[in-house]
């Protein structure tokens, strides 16, 4: 079993097949942290987590979505909510006022994560400067998900206390930067994820991603880190349980 540090089984891509897929995924992964992207999906994640033993919820508002952060507070108190997220910054196609809106939304969620003592699940695209400014200033703890940045960026996040999570994109031949970053992350900060249904592993392009991709990503990461797959999986499972306090 390989723990999945970040997935979106509430996504519409799973409509009609969600239950079967979750039952199987939980069996294969042991632990899955299922993240909301807005108020409604966060509520859905919290409800779904109540129904499956290995399924846990992260509740948050993704930078490309809108919503009222105060609605997250009640969800943070739920028994199986283990994180605040998916949150962060995504500056693709974002003008000045949109960037400002995202920063405010992100900082509000950092504050919620602190008041509930929960880790943050962070998304960062094209916003490294503002991201590091905010992390240095507010000092949250948590994970940087779907990491494809540089080794230097990974090392800096690790110094700030963050865990680094890699998804299926790590396995792409052309993901050279992420390959180097993988080697810059110490054993005790490494996580793997599916980000299901997004970002399938190499060889499964165009597919809806799921637990199958996690096996491919784990084998790839073990090879690159010169570890046995068994050791790598144990490391990742231990880290997932530690950061989410599962
Ligand atoms: Zn995600």
Boltz pocket constraint, residues with backbone or C-beta under 6 A from the ligand:
constraints:
  - pocket:
      binder: B
      contacts: [[A, 6], [A, 7], [A, 8], [A, 35], [A, 86], [A, 145], [A, 195]]
      max_distance: 6.0
